[in-house]
Amino acid sequence: LEACPVPSLVYEYHFWLPQYRDLGLTSLAKIIYDDISGYRHHGFDGIIEDGSQRSFFPVGLAFHTYAAALYDSSIPFDNIVEDVLSHAYGDDWREVLDFYRELGEAVDFNYMFGNRWASGGKSLYYNPSIVPELERVKEITAKYAPMIEAHKNMPYRVQTVSYRILRRYLEYCVGIADALILKASGKDAEARESLAAFMREFGKYELEMEVCYDQNLAF
């Protein structure tokens, strides 16, 4: 920067594959927040992201965090989370945040990046000991489904749309978890078949969520 004092940007990939490896949403958003603060501390002026332009499934927490932190990195991360979720989900946004946090605990972000692999398998996702965690996804989605269903018609359109997409997200998380359970168990062929079948079935929803959801990149 001293040799060439011009605006300097980092080219990043948060919105390529990483966004689909965080079912709980908050882990990636916090990484983006911390990265922006860190890069700015080291003299960079911002980040240009590579990836999908449809990065709002089930809600645009990561993308909004990206924008908000670039604009003002002094805004506390928790304030950004509250801003996004309270507008998307209304007065009961904290219960939705609880859902995302429980989901993130069941499908560990580090595992999704292949950082919890066990020896003896054929992939970075082989780890039979993690299966009980992944099996909790069905319990979590069933627990929150009645609350989400009860909010499918809201006073504001953005909230109605957000809850209806969240209903689809419940199905999405179960389908992903089913394939991951097979993968963690070392049943690689069965995992591929499970994911392919789910992809074909879930694809029927892409048109209704097209501005938010990128089926090809997700799978």
KAZIQUI-V805046 format. One line per field, one symbol per residue. ss: DSSP state (H for helix, E for strand, - for the rest). phi: phi as a letter, one per 40 degrees, with the letter a starting at -180 (. if undefined). psi: psi as a letter, one per 30 degrees, with the letter a starting at -180 (. if undefined). A space follows every 10 residues. Layout:
BEGIN
ss: ???
phi: ???
psi: ???
END
This chain:
BEGIN
ss: --------EE EEEEE--HHH -----HHHHH HHHHHHHHHH H----EEEEE E--------- HHHHHHHHHH H-----HHHH HHHHHHHHHH HHHHHHHHHH HHHHHH--HH HH-------- -------HHH HHHHHHHHHH HHHHHHHHHH ------HHHH HHHHHHHHHH HHHHHHHHHH HHHH---HHH HHHHHHHHHH HHHHH-HHH- ----HHHH-
phi: .ccacbdbbc cbbdbccdcc bbccgcccdc ccdccccccc dcgccibbbb iccbbbbcac cccccdcccc caccccdccc dcdcccccbg cccccccddc ccccccbcdc cccgcbcbch bbacbcadcc ddccccdccc ccccdccccc bcbbcbddcc cccccccccd cccccccdcc cccccgcccc ccccccccdc ccdcccccbc cbbbdccdc
psi: eeeiilkklk jlgegceefg giffefeeee eeeeeeeeee eggkfakkkk akfihhjflh eeeeeeeeee ejffkkeeee eeeeeeeefa fgeeeeeeee eeeeeeikee efggghlklf lglfgjifff eeeeffeeee eeefeeeeef gfjlfkeeee eeeeeeeeee eeeeeeeeee eeeffgieee eeeeeeeeee effffeefge ffkjeeee.
END
